[in-house]
Amino acid sequence: MSEAQQSSTVDVAVIGAGAMGATVALHLARGGMTAALIDRGDVCREASGVNAGTLTLHMTRAALIPYAMRGRQLWIDAPEWLGSDVGARSAPGLSLAFTPAEHDMLEKRAAARSAMGAPIRLVTPAEARQIEPGLNAGVIAAAYCELDGHVTAYLTGRAYRQALLAAGVTVMEHSPVDAIHRHGAGFDILVGGRRQIRAKRLVLAGGVWLETMLAWIGLRVPVKCLVNQLIVTERMRPVMRSVVGIANGLLSLKQFENGSVLIGGGWQGIGDPQRGGVEANPDNLVGNVRLARHAIPALAETRILRIWLGLESETADAMPMIGALPGIDDAYVIGCVHSGYTSAPYMGLLLAERILGREPEMPLFDPARLILPDPVGQPDITNPLEKTA
Ligand SMILES: Cc1cc2nc3c(=O)[nH]c(=O)nc-3n(C[C@H](O)[C@H](O)[C@H](O)COP(=O)(O)OP(=O)(O)OC[C@H]3O[C@@H](n4cnc5c(N)ncnc54)[C@H](O)[C@@H]3O)c2cc1C
């Protein structure tokens, strides 16, 4: 960082270069603001670069379906607005039931999602096998969505970095922020105790690290950390062409063009925001693989190539946190979105619209509802940043 950069003031500093923060920074720069995007690592190398890449309406919370449908389309159209492909492919999505209890669950979930506009309908086992010939014959019902798909998540960072630089965003990687101080009406962003940049506006986009980031400015917001395990197989002959899940959400399965199959479903490993993903849980790996082989029996022919862990964030009410922070002028937060990769390009656009002074096309998700009272006194969020200064 040069002296000139240190002393310059940007219109907005976005902290956290996952898909959420990167999207906000991109649209703010394209909207005419000078923007800095700061990450302790590389662009999109945490949840946004290691996720399962399922563009899913089946697994999205019903209330978020309209957002996920728009996000999914943006990923498909990425070459147009992002400038490069992230391997987004449209594919039919099937959610399966093997038991009467799962059948009930499937009906309820499909009804709730189709009421919110998702093109999801129940199909018979015979129809399901027409869509996906590789399915286990024991399927008793399935829900079909014509608008699912998948991306190759590790391509996300490269695509965003090119777009951000082309839009004139100052991208600061390997810059772990440790504090934020008020400076007049703006913010000083500190890395290693030294001011890295000064900004008129602040956007916190730290994924599972948002609890820590919000604490920098005196706000207490619990953020739950999920330690998701993923499994990729060796390349094998084509055995499936749809995105396959199960009614209870414990499976997400797809085969890429190169023949490898990605197996996920939210099975948990060991880790936390401080240490990252530490260790896989072997029982959960076995459970996940068994379920995958049960759904698509031909998977018995292949072997596991690699496993990894990634951290996913969730709020206390499992709904997103997107909008202006109460009591702190010009400070915003974005994150904790269920199936957040699918929705990220749209959610980020909405917050950018709001910061640019335009009316977002869809409502944001007020963070104020999630802020806990000050531990030592009354709930006072009038200006937490000044309290900690
Ligand atoms: C294993 C896994 C599988 C998933 N599968 C799917 C899926 O199939 N479909 C789907 O839709 N969603 C999926 N998700 C969810 C999705 O990946 C996330 O919701 C989304 O990527 C979150 O984006 P984000 O930008 O909020 O967070 P992140 O991508 O985690 O970005 C946060 C950024 O903040 C940075 N940061 C943290 N602390 C600091 C600091 N002190 N200073 C500077 N920078 C900092 C981090 O380095 C990171 O780059 C999955 C998640 C995981 C973990």
The ligand as an ORCA input file, in Angstrom:
! r2SCAN-3c Opt
* xyz 0 1
  C     -19.085    -26.289      1.894
  C     -20.188    -25.346      1.511
  C     -21.114    -25.720      0.534
  C     -22.108    -24.829      0.133
  N     -22.899    -25.183     -0.915
  C     -23.756    -24.272     -1.424
  C     -24.487    -24.576     -2.590
  O     -24.351    -25.653     -3.168
  N     -25.338    -23.644     -3.074
  C     -25.502    -22.425     -2.466
  O     -26.298    -21.631     -2.950
  N     -24.796    -22.096     -1.361
  C     -23.922    -22.979     -0.830
  N     -23.184    -22.665      0.268
  C     -23.360    -21.342      0.890
  C     -22.566    -20.256      0.157
  O     -21.281    -20.720     -0.206
  C     -22.438    -19.029      1.038
  O     -23.717    -18.627      1.502
  C     -21.830    -17.822      0.313
  O     -20.726    -18.181     -0.478
  C     -21.438    -16.778      1.353
  O     -20.786    -15.706      0.718
  P     -20.184    -14.521      1.588
  O     -19.575    -13.565      0.640
  O     -21.242    -14.019      2.528
  O     -19.095    -15.221      2.557
  P     -17.607    -15.756      2.226
  O     -17.501    -16.291      0.860
  O     -17.227    -16.643      3.361
  O     -16.736    -14.436      2.283
  C     -16.374    -13.786      3.488
  C     -15.000    -13.173      3.282
  O     -14.652    -12.387      4.434
  C     -13.240    -12.463      4.547
  N     -12.790    -12.043      5.883
  C     -13.052    -12.635      7.061
  N     -12.440    -11.979      8.064
  C     -11.765    -10.941      7.494
  C     -10.949     -9.901      8.014
  N     -10.664     -9.796      9.307
  N     -10.432     -8.998      7.150
  C     -10.696     -9.076      5.826
  N     -11.466    -10.053      5.281
  C     -12.003    -10.969      6.109
  C     -12.937    -13.926      4.277
  O     -11.567    -14.144      3.933
  C     -13.901    -14.226      3.123
  O     -13.278    -14.101      1.848
  C     -22.213    -23.558      0.741
  C     -21.311    -23.183      1.750
  C     -20.293    -24.055      2.113
  C     -19.300    -23.625      3.152
*
